[in-house]
Amino acid sequence: MTVTTDTEALVRRAYHLAEVMSWTSRGSSICSPRTVCSTASAVCLARRATGVSNWAMWSSGWASCFPTVHRELHRVNVLGDVVAIEVSIRGTFLGPFETPVGVIQPTGAKLDIPTADFWYARDGS
């Protein structure tokens, strides 16, 4: 038997919205002013974004490089208001990727990044 908590349902809805919405509308739908996106990944160049407008800037690089990116959820673990998810980020490198040392031109290569996401929900958001 599988039990889904309200917190897990909230997070799964955010992933669903990310799959079906355009990049420009995702931020306002799944982020709040308290949202923090942080990564140490070389692909994202160790960026951190807080709030909706900064999230949009943070994710704009992904939108141009990997317009077909999607996430496959593998394992979801819930402990109170914390949701930890094992994720694969997959897509195809179709657009130019701007880096501090210059632009990397698209190659059509497949992207498959194993990662984990941690969501901290408070008061249902």
FENPE-V809182 format. One record per helix or strand. SS is the DSSP state (helix for helix, strand for strand). FROM is the first residue (numbers start at 1). TO is the last residue. If there is no record, write none. Layout:
{{SS/FROM/TO} {SS/FROM/TO}}
//
This chain:
{{helix/6/20} {helix/23/30} {strand/36/38} {strand/48/50} {helix/52/65} {strand/70/79} {strand/82/92} {strand/97/99} {strand/102/104} {strand/110/120}}
//
